[in-house]
Amino acid sequence: MTPSFLRRHPLIRFLALNLALGLVVAAVAVGGLIGFDLFGLRRLILADHSPVAALVLFAGGFMVTFASTVMGSAIMGLGIRPPGDRGAAPAPTEAAVVAVAQARPHR
């Protein structure tokens, strides 16, 4: 992706930024688990016949999990305004428009 593409598509830029943040969190988590040998994971991985495959699968699971979690929470937080924000009122949802239209008496 070129920088001009990301400038033209703010949603893609938003998702890419959150994807990168999730991958960084996953890398830190895997690095911490392996580096501190928590639960004997480093010894277990190094004792395997193919430690690279075990490490790739281990890190891949963390990357998918953390990246999707960070991206999903960022998407769900799009409609939340920060405290004290006096911006424009949010646009009514389709369900709210239908409910108002059904509540009005017919003439």
Rosetta constraint file for C-alpha pairs under 8 A:
AtomPair CA 1 CA 5 HARMONIC 6.37 0.50
AtomPair CA 1 CA 6 HARMONIC 7.08 0.50
AtomPair CA 2 CA 6 HARMONIC 6.57 0.50
AtomPair CA 3 CA 7 HARMONIC 6.20 0.50
AtomPair CA 4 CA 8 HARMONIC 6.25 0.50
AtomPair CA 5 CA 9 HARMONIC 6.28 0.50
AtomPair CA 6 CA 10 HARMONIC 6.36 0.50
AtomPair CA 6 CA 12 HARMONIC 6.61 0.50
AtomPair CA 6 CA 13 HARMONIC 5.29 0.50
AtomPair CA 7 CA 13 HARMONIC 7.47 0.50
AtomPair CA 9 CA 13 HARMONIC 6.44 0.50
AtomPair CA 10 CA 14 HARMONIC 6.02 0.50
AtomPair CA 11 CA 15 HARMONIC 6.19 0.50
AtomPair CA 12 CA 16 HARMONIC 6.00 0.50
AtomPair CA 13 CA 17 HARMONIC 6.06 0.50
AtomPair CA 14 CA 18 HARMONIC 6.36 0.50
AtomPair CA 15 CA 19 HARMONIC 5.99 0.50
AtomPair CA 15 CA 71 HARMONIC 6.38 0.50
AtomPair CA 16 CA 20 HARMONIC 6.14 0.50
AtomPair CA 17 CA 21 HARMONIC 6.26 0.50
AtomPair CA 18 CA 22 HARMONIC 6.13 0.50
AtomPair CA 18 CA 67 HARMONIC 7.34 0.50
AtomPair CA 18 CA 70 HARMONIC 6.14 0.50
AtomPair CA 18 CA 71 HARMONIC 5.30 0.50
AtomPair CA 18 CA 74 HARMONIC 7.21 0.50
AtomPair CA 19 CA 23 HARMONIC 6.23 0.50
AtomPair CA 19 CA 67 HARMONIC 5.18 0.50
AtomPair CA 19 CA 68 HARMONIC 7.34 0.50
AtomPair CA 19 CA 70 HARMONIC 7.04 0.50
AtomPair CA 19 CA 71 HARMONIC 6.03 0.50
AtomPair CA 20 CA 24 HARMONIC 6.21 0.50
AtomPair CA 20 CA 67 HARMONIC 7.42 0.50
AtomPair CA 21 CA 25 HARMONIC 6.29 0.50
AtomPair CA 21 CA 67 HARMONIC 7.26 0.50
AtomPair CA 21 CA 70 HARMONIC 7.34 0.50
AtomPair CA 22 CA 26 HARMONIC 6.18 0.50
AtomPair CA 22 CA 63 HARMONIC 7.10 0.50
AtomPair CA 22 CA 66 HARMONIC 5.08 0.50
AtomPair CA 22 CA 67 HARMONIC 3.88 0.50
AtomPair CA 22 CA 68 HARMONIC 7.29 0.50
AtomPair CA 22 CA 69 HARMONIC 7.43 0.50
AtomPair CA 22 CA 70 HARMONIC 5.45 0.50
AtomPair CA 22 CA 71 HARMONIC 7.39 0.50
AtomPair CA 23 CA 27 HARMONIC 6.09 0.50
AtomPair CA 23 CA 63 HARMONIC 5.47 0.50
AtomPair CA 23 CA 66 HARMONIC 6.73 0.50
AtomPair CA 23 CA 67 HARMONIC 5.55 0.50
AtomPair CA 24 CA 28 HARMONIC 6.20 0.50
AtomPair CA 25 CA 29 HARMONIC 6.18 0.50
AtomPair CA 25 CA 66 HARMONIC 6.88 0.50
AtomPair CA 26 CA 30 HARMONIC 6.10 0.50
AtomPair CA 26 CA 59 HARMONIC 7.46 0.50
AtomPair CA 26 CA 62 HARMONIC 5.47 0.50
AtomPair CA 26 CA 63 HARMONIC 5.17 0.50
AtomPair CA 26 CA 66 HARMONIC 5.78 0.50
AtomPair CA 26 CA 67 HARMONIC 7.53 0.50
AtomPair CA 27 CA 31 HARMONIC 5.85 0.50
AtomPair CA 27 CA 59 HARMONIC 7.36 0.50
AtomPair CA 27 CA 62 HARMONIC 7.96 0.50
AtomPair CA 27 CA 63 HARMONIC 7.34 0.50
AtomPair CA 28 CA 32 HARMONIC 5.96 0.50
AtomPair CA 29 CA 33 HARMONIC 6.19 0.50
AtomPair CA 29 CA 62 HARMONIC 7.99 0.50
AtomPair CA 30 CA 34 HARMONIC 6.04 0.50
AtomPair CA 30 CA 58 HARMONIC 7.96 0.50
AtomPair CA 30 CA 59 HARMONIC 6.24 0.50
AtomPair CA 30 CA 62 HARMONIC 7.30 0.50
AtomPair CA 31 CA 35 HARMONIC 5.54 0.50
AtomPair CA 32 CA 36 HARMONIC 5.81 0.50
AtomPair CA 32 CA 37 HARMONIC 7.96 0.50
AtomPair CA 33 CA 37 HARMONIC 5.81 0.50
AtomPair CA 33 CA 38 HARMONIC 5.33 0.50
AtomPair CA 33 CA 41 HARMONIC 7.14 0.50
AtomPair CA 33 CA 42 HARMONIC 7.85 0.50
AtomPair CA 34 CA 38 HARMONIC 6.81 0.50
AtomPair CA 34 CA 41 HARMONIC 6.22 0.50
AtomPair CA 34 CA 42 HARMONIC 5.09 0.50
AtomPair CA 35 CA 42 HARMONIC 7.41 0.50
AtomPair CA 37 CA 41 HARMONIC 5.59 0.50
AtomPair CA 37 CA 42 HARMONIC 5.09 0.50
AtomPair CA 37 CA 43 HARMONIC 7.20 0.50
AtomPair CA 38 CA 42 HARMONIC 7.66 0.50
AtomPair CA 40 CA 44 HARMONIC 6.10 0.50
AtomPair CA 41 CA 45 HARMONIC 6.01 0.50
AtomPair CA 42 CA 46 HARMONIC 6.04 0.50
AtomPair CA 43 CA 47 HARMONIC 5.98 0.50
AtomPair CA 44 CA 48 HARMONIC 6.61 0.50
AtomPair CA 45 CA 51 HARMONIC 5.37 0.50
AtomPair CA 45 CA 54 HARMONIC 6.23 0.50
AtomPair CA 45 CA 55 HARMONIC 6.82 0.50
AtomPair CA 46 CA 51 HARMONIC 5.36 0.50
AtomPair CA 47 CA 51 HARMONIC 7.26 0.50
AtomPair CA 48 CA 54 HARMONIC 7.59 0.50
AtomPair CA 50 CA 54 HARMONIC 6.61 0.50
AtomPair CA 51 CA 55 HARMONIC 6.03 0.50
AtomPair CA 52 CA 56 HARMONIC 6.06 0.50
AtomPair CA 53 CA 57 HARMONIC 6.14 0.50
AtomPair CA 54 CA 58 HARMONIC 6.05 0.50
AtomPair CA 55 CA 59 HARMONIC 5.96 0.50
AtomPair CA 56 CA 60 HARMONIC 5.76 0.50
AtomPair CA 57 CA 61 HARMONIC 6.21 0.50
AtomPair CA 58 CA 62 HARMONIC 6.64 0.50
AtomPair CA 59 CA 63 HARMONIC 6.07 0.50
AtomPair CA 60 CA 64 HARMONIC 6.17 0.50
AtomPair CA 61 CA 65 HARMONIC 6.16 0.50
AtomPair CA 62 CA 66 HARMONIC 5.94 0.50
AtomPair CA 63 CA 67 HARMONIC 5.71 0.50
AtomPair CA 64 CA 68 HARMONIC 5.99 0.50
AtomPair CA 65 CA 69 HARMONIC 6.12 0.50
AtomPair CA 66 CA 70 HARMONIC 6.09 0.50
AtomPair CA 67 CA 71 HARMONIC 6.09 0.50
AtomPair CA 68 CA 72 HARMONIC 5.83 0.50
AtomPair CA 69 CA 73 HARMONIC 6.08 0.50
AtomPair CA 70 CA 74 HARMONIC 6.12 0.50
AtomPair CA 71 CA 75 HARMONIC 6.20 0.50
AtomPair CA 72 CA 76 HARMONIC 6.18 0.50
AtomPair CA 73 CA 77 HARMONIC 6.09 0.50
AtomPair CA 74 CA 78 HARMONIC 6.49 0.50
AtomPair CA 81 CA 85 HARMONIC 6.36 0.50
AtomPair CA 92 CA 96 HARMONIC 6.12 0.50
AtomPair CA 92 CA 97 HARMONIC 6.58 0.50
AtomPair CA 93 CA 97 HARMONIC 6.41 0.50
AtomPair CA 94 CA 98 HARMONIC 6.22 0.50
AtomPair CA 95 CA 99 HARMONIC 6.10 0.50
AtomPair CA 96 CA 100 HARMONIC 6.22 0.50
AtomPair CA 97 CA 101 HARMONIC 6.15 0.50
AtomPair CA 98 CA 102 HARMONIC 6.13 0.50
AtomPair CA 99 CA 103 HARMONIC 6.20 0.50
AtomPair CA 100 CA 104 HARMONIC 6.48 0.50
